[in-house]
Amino acid sequence: MQQLKNICFDLWSAGMDTSTHVISWGILYILHHPEVARRIREELDSKICGDRIVTLDDKHKLPYTNAVINVRKYIRYYCVRSE
């Protein structure tokens, strides 16, 4: 039973570490590219009405935001694979 707990903890901590790095990279990218942040903000303002939270149902309305997210995932995958 202890071994199962250790394995579960390892999987949980590995997932947390990956998520933290992905989110940090995305924030840093947007901070270093203000034009990208501006375009994402403009898209959100024009496509999402009011002060509501963006949901998964809004994904098809936000092509630029999705492109930034997908390019970021591709760059991360490519950089990890090329090492």
Phi and psi in degrees as a GROMACS rama.xvg file:
@    title "Ramachandran Plot"
@    xaxis  label "Phi"
@    yaxis  label "Psi"
@TYPE xy
-63.6671  -38.5124  GLN-2
-62.8923  -40.9314  GLN-3
-62.2908  -42.5241  LEU-4
-61.1911  -42.3982  LYS-5
-64.3156  -41.6103  ASN-6
-63.9928  -45.1903  ILE-7
-60.605  -42.4966  CYS-8
-63.1979  -42.7412  PHE-9
-59.4422  -45.279  ASP-10
-64.5601  -42.1793  LEU-11
-63.8546  -47.3533  TRP-12
-68.0786  -34.7653  SER-13
-64.782  -40.9351  ALA-14
-65.1816  -38.8005  GLY-15
-65.5945  -42.0626  MET-16
-63.3404  -44.8197  ASP-17
-62.8396  -46.7427  THR-18
-60.8231  -42.0795  SER-19
-61.18  -43.9921  THR-20
-66.98  -39.6007  HIS-21
-64.3068  -46.528  VAL-22
-65.9621  -43.2628  ILE-23
-61.0375  -44.0289  SER-24
-62.1799  -42.9223  TRP-25
-62.0967  -43.5533  GLY-26
-64.5793  -45.2351  ILE-27
-62.8324  -39.2047  LEU-28
-60.2207  -46.8971  TYR-29
-67.0146  -36.2289  ILE-30
-64.4841  -35.1613  LEU-31
-86.428  -8.09051  HIS-32
-130.786  76.9272  HIS-33
-61.0309  -25.5753  PRO-34
-66.8151  -33.5403  GLU-35
-68.5268  -44.638  VAL-36
-60.3348  -40.4856  ALA-37
-64.0092  -44.5285  ARG-38
-67.6349  -37.5966  ARG-39
-63.4202  -44.2684  ILE-40
-62.9508  -43.0779  ARG-41
-61.6912  -42.0318  GLU-42
-64.6348  -44.3962  GLU-43
-62.5544  -42.8823  LEU-44
-63.9435  -37.5098  ASP-45
-82.2673  -30.2521  SER-46
-98.1029  -27.7241  LYS-47
-105.953  116.957  ILE-48
-82.3441  134.541  CYS-49
75.6664  -162.642  GLY-50
-101.436  29.9259  ASP-51
-79.7753  164.333  ARG-52
-79.7129  139.298  ILE-53
-71.0049  134.883  VAL-54
-119.665  172.958  THR-55
-62.5593  -27.6638  LEU-56
-64.2039  -21.0158  ASP-57
-84.8272  -5.94359  ASP-58
-53.5954  -43.9225  LYS-59
-70.1571  -15.4189  HIS-60
-87.8173  -8.51234  LYS-61
-122.094  66.9078  LEU-62
-65.1496  -38.4347  PRO-63
-67.9379  -45.1852  TYR-64
-60.1548  -43.1902  THR-65
-64.0896  -37.4772  ASN-66
-64.0273  -42.6569  ALA-67
-62.0355  -44.1559  VAL-68
-64.0631  -43.9901  ILE-69
-69.9646  -37.4917  ASN-70
-65.6104  -39.1982  VAL-71
-62.359  -41.1132  ARG-72
-66.1611  -39.3654  LYS-73
-65.2423  -44.9592  TYR-74
-60.7472  -43.6184  ILE-75
-62.5662  -44.7711  ARG-76
-62.989  -44.6402  TYR-77
-63.7027  -43.9949  TYR-78
-64.2413  -39.803  CYS-79
-68.5039  -40.7724  VAL-80
-69.0352  -30.4838  ARG-81
-82.844  -8.43672  SER-82
